[in-house]
Amino acid sequence: MVVPALMLLFAALPAARDTAAAVAPDSTRGAPSRIVRRLEEFLVRAPRLHDPRSSQNVRVITPAALRALPLDGLAGAVALEPGVVAVGDALHVRGGRAGELRVEIAGLSLGEPLRERAPELPLLAVESAMLVSGGPDAEFGGALGGVLAVRTVDPGPAWSGEARWSGDGRRDTHFDRVSARLGGPLGVLGLGAVASGDARLDDTFMPALRTEGRHDVLGGSFGWRADDRMLGDFKLAPVSGGRGVSLEVLGSRTLDAPYDPMWSLDGWTIPCDDPMCILGPHFSPVPLPGYTRYRAADHAVMTDERRIAAILSLSLPRGRDRISAALGVSRARSITSLGAHDDESYLTKARAPLFGFVESATSDPILVYAGDEPYFRKSAGDRWTARADYERWTPRGDRGKAGLGVTYDAVRLRELDVTTFNSGLDSLRAYRAFAPGAFAYAQGRWVFEGMVLNAGLRAEYFTAGPQAAEQSFGAKVPGTWSLSPRIGVAYPISVRDVFSLAYARIQQNPGRDFLYDDRTRPNNYRPLGNPAIAPATDVSWQAAVKHLFSDRWSMQSAIFGRDFYGEVGARNFAPPYSAPLFRYEGADDGHVDGWELSIARGAPEGPNLELHYTWMEARGSESLEDGIPAYLRTGLRPVPIGDHALDWDRRHSIDLAAWWDAPRRWSLAWTTRIGSGLPWTPAARRQLAADLSDVNTLRFKWSESSALAARWTPPRLGRVTVGLDVRNVFDHRDETRATVNGYPQPAINTIYDDYGAFRAETGLPGGAYWDDRDGDGVPGWVRVHDPRLLAPPRTVRLSVGAAW
């Protein structure tokens, strides 16, 4: 931390001396200083540099980057920004948890109220985005990690469109994607419309073991795959983003059929084939008398999530002020069940999963030989939001902005886990709740002789709602108001440099899925809800320098620190006259230090380049809200008493993004992400952890992933392009995690962390479990080669696109 701070200080000193000389070059002792030269106005301008008078840390994702880079979605563009660590599909901004990044349009959050997860947007619908990761103004609230403010494409003065197909010809992962956008003026009231869509079907690099259902549509045969996403966006707005009323509707549907090696048998099975049923179930790849056809993957649950949001916004810019307002409603519906159907009738004792026996020569204890996955979850979350803002500015650059808003959340859940049969534990978790919320803020900017002061205050109201007293071990919980001060300064140390300091205090409300619960005897794998959880708090600071080398080359550097506390975690709870329980509490805390350095070249023609380096240390009491994944499902559990590296604690990250529109109708784009190893937790073979002192004490090797996109426009075909996309160009199969949750297996990776113990003892990837397969009394490791622990391999796709 000392080295980055000194670099910023030394960068400022020469320019500061020049500034002082400009103010009073001939002043003498005791003589009044006089101004002989006034510094020019801020001249820091570049496509990648945000408002130089702001003390926020803002990373701009430009339209050119979104269109040129080899991306599968907006999340891929955010993952290339400094301070962002991507672990699977989760984005961690400046050391924050995945749910601590708020995605918004027109100032309204797109997150659903249960866990604050934002929907995916069609990439062609996104015009640009701003990632606010440090020192946010008071208008941004409710997110400890940062805010991603998205601007969607506005209709233009003429009709235009774009369409693209890409696929692998069913040679790699059976990937197909169709994207399109069409927009233009309607000729009525100065309005236009833009419609965008994106459909993606992918079996992923995991084995595709489920029965492929096919449907005949318009003479073609179509079927769901392992990962399916349908995204849509429709926008009715003034042409070219003028003043007036806009209406935007977003919809999405995702169908996830995950792979799990436990559900991988495909053949014929029998519960037992010996008279005493000592050896357990049997499997045969061919039909045998008494055996039943069983395709295990078809008996594992799937998730079908459907979301829709509508945003009605108003913008009235005038000479020196602007009035804006927005009204939004969002709905999220999700079902996790067998076949993703709203039917829980399969949850019976007769259809419980039958695992192989331990120490059996004819069966495997990690495989399911009969039955269905004993889980069902149906959830719904609705959110209504309204806000109004007023902004005014002066010719000198002073600015004031204020606003207020209200929210209303309604949630419900029905969740069944019938592995609790005959255990005395509750199998059903259900709730229905609603609660209001509100916020107000004021933000000001004052410019005085080059110095800029940015200061603001945000107030937010949160309540668990009237259902708090109806929850298990609940009580009436009063609503709370939280105050979040923001203050920062920006100072031009030369006509090409700006130095800024910022301090912010931020609160984030807990996801409502952590608050409500009607169980009285829960298992430890799903802690008890707690309506008394209060908003979490983050106190952060940063110092940054923006430098302009030329109108195309720029640099940004920042050092930052964050302290957060009151995050949702799980702790032991001893209610009166009851056995100890594991319950959610606002008990997790942590600390993050970091340094970011970025160099960018932005130009409408020729090569564009962004190079980022991030050093960051993220430590905290716990990474997951549910605690460590493997332990006994009842009784007291070890809880953190100190800090350790969080799961996304990547100390060094290097991100490169480059694209070039070459002569003769060629374009090339390249991205590379290099990172030091993520931490992982070693485990002792078939032993329960007495404490959490070993959590994340070891690390994987460095990882690398590159992607390439090449486009060519053939002569005489207008704006038609053909292309080649390659993901993971060098086919690095890096390890991404050491273990996974073993549900519903009763012991492997649930009570004991077999995968973690195997890697700790052998140093080998892929996972294994401890068993005596041949019954000779000498147990050993049985390898699983679980692909979920590794990064995806190289894939090659072709594409065809057209624009008009």
Number of C-alpha atoms within 10 A of each C-alpha: 13 7 9 16 16 11 11 17 14 11 15 18 12 13 17 15 12 13 18 11 15 16 17 15 15 11 13 9 6 6 8 8 13 12 11 11 12 11 14 10 11 18 15 23 20 21 17 20 19 18 13 22 24 23 31 28 27 22 20 20 21 17 14 15 21 20 13 20 22 25 19 12 15 19 16 16 19 22 20 23 26 23 25 23 26 18 15 10 10 15 23 22 28 29 29 27 20 19 20 22 27 25 24 18 18 22 22 22 23 25 22 24 24 22 15 22 18 17 22 21 23 26 24 27 25 21 17 19 24 19 21 22 22 31 29 25 27 27 20 20 24 22 22 30 26 26 24 22 20 20 15 21 24 23 25 19 17 13 15 15 17 17 19 19 19 20 23 19 13 12 11 17 22 17 23 20 19 18 22 22 23 20 24 21 22 18 10 8 10 15 22 25 23 24 21 25 23 23 19 20 22 21 23 18 19 16 15 19 20 20 12 13 10 11 12 9 8 7 7 8 10 13 11 18 24 23 16 21 20 21 24 24 25 22 24 22 28 24 23 17 16 15 17 17 18 22 18 21 18 22 22 22 21 21 22 20 24 21 23 18 19 22 23 20 20 19 17 21 25 19 19 18 17 11 7 8 11 11 19 24 24 19 25 15 11 11 13 13 7 10 18 17 17 19 21 26 24 20 22 25 22 20 21 19 20 19 22 20 22 20 21 19 23 18 18 14 16 10 8 11 15 16 16 20 20 22 21 24 20 23 21 23 17 21 24 22 26 23 16 21 15 14 13 15 9 18 21 13 13 11 15 18 22 19 22 24 20 18 21 18 16 17 21 22 24 23 20 29 31 26 20 24 27 25 21 26 21 23 20 21 25 21 23 18 20 20 21 18 20 17 18 17 17 12 7 9 12 16 18 18 20 19 20 19 19 17 19 16 21 19 22 19 19 15 17 19 20 21 21 16 13 8 10 10 18 18 18 17 20 16 19 15 19 19 19 19 19 18 21 21 23 22 21 20 20 19 17 10 9 17 14 22 22 25 22 22 20 25 19 23 18 21 22 28 19 15 19 24 16 16 20 17 17 18 15 15 17 12 15 13 13 17 16 19 20 23 24 24 22 24 22 27 25 21 15 17 23 24 24 26 24 26 24 24 24 28 24 21 23 25 17 25 20 24 25 28 25 18 20 17 19 24 23 23 19 17 25 29 26 25 28 22 24 24 24 22 22 23 19 22 20 23 27 24 26 21 23 21 16 12 14 16 20 24 21 21 22 23 24 23 21 24 17 21 19 20 27 26 24 28 24 18 17 13 11 8 6 10 13 16 24 26 21 26 25 21 18 22 22 24 23 20 21 22 25 20 20 20 19 24 21 20 15 10 9 12 16 20 19 22 20 22 21 26 20 25 20 23 22 22 24 28 22 15 20 20 23 22 19 23 22 17 20 16 14 17 22 15 17 21 11 13 18 23 23 26 22 27 25 25 17 19 25 20 23 20 24 20 23 18 18 14 8 10 13 15 18 20 22 21 25 18 18 16 20 18 21 24 23 24 22 23 21 15 17 15 13 16 18 9 12 18 14 13 23 18 12 14 17 15 13 15 18 21 22 21 22 21 22 23 23 18 19 14 11 7 9 11 15 19 20 17 19 19 22 18 20 20 19 13 15 16 17 19 20 21 23 26 26 18 15 21 19 20 19 16 18 21 24 21 19 24 32 29 31 25 26 26 20 19 12 9 9 14 24 19 24 25 22 20 19 16 21 12 12 9 10 10 13 12 17 15 15 15 14 19 19 21 19 17 20 21 17 18 18 19 20 18 20 18 19 17 15 11
